[in-house]
Amino acid sequence: MNMLTSEDIKLLIEAEKEVFPSKDDFENLRKDFSALQVSVVAYEKKADTYYQEMAVMKHRLERMEDWIVKASQKIGLDYKV
């Protein structure tokens, strides 16, 4: 029966470091993922605000266009949409 030598054990430990991620490796991934989540949430808030502003602007433009159509009819000008 062959016994493991100290050198064999050192080689196994080194191989284990390369094959299996350490807790520190996962901690770095956790930090990166957390930063990504923060970025996504910030983008979502900005996008939500932008779409709300666009909805308000669309409504205002529709009201202005309605007013232009009515005004053009009263003064006898053709307004083509």
N, C-alpha and C positions, 0 to 999 in steps of 0.2 A: 504494500500500500504506500502511495506517495504522499508525503506531507507537504503542506504549503510552506514555502520559505518566507522570510521577511520581505524579500524582493517581490515575490508573487503577490503578497498582500498589498504592497505599495502599488504594484501595477493594477490590481483590482480596484483599489481606491481611486486611482487616477482615471481608470476607465469609467467608473461609476460617476465621476464628476462630469465627464463628457456626455454620458448617455442620459442621465437623469437631471432635470433642472433642480436648482436649489431653491430654498425659500426666498433668497435674495432675488433670484431670477423672476420669480412670481411677483415679488414686491415691485420690481421695476415695471412689469406688465400692468400691475394694479394701478400704479401711478399714471402710466400712459393712458390707460383706459379711463381713469377718473378725469384726467385732463380733456380727453375726447368727449366725455359726457358733458362736462361743463361747457365746452365749445358748442356742442349740439343744442343744448338748452338755450344758450345765449342766441344762437342763430334762429331757433324756433321762436323766441320772443320777438326778435327783430322782424322775422317774416310775418308773424301774426300782426304786428303793428303796421307793417307795410300793406298787408292785404286789407286791413281795416281802413287805412287811409285811402287806398285805391277805391274801396266801396263808397266811401263818402264823396270822393272826387267824381266818381261815375254818376252818382246821384245829382251832384251839383251841376255837372255838365249836361245831364239830361234836362234839368230844370231850365238852364240857360238856353238850351236849344229849343225847348218848348216856347220860351219867351221870344226868341228870335223868330220862330215860325209865326207866332201870333202877331208880332210887331210887323213883320214883312207883309203879312196879309192886310193889315190895317193901312199900311202906307202904299200898298199896291206893287210891291216888289216880289219877284219870284225867288224863293229860297229853296234850292234843291239840296237834299241830304245825300 
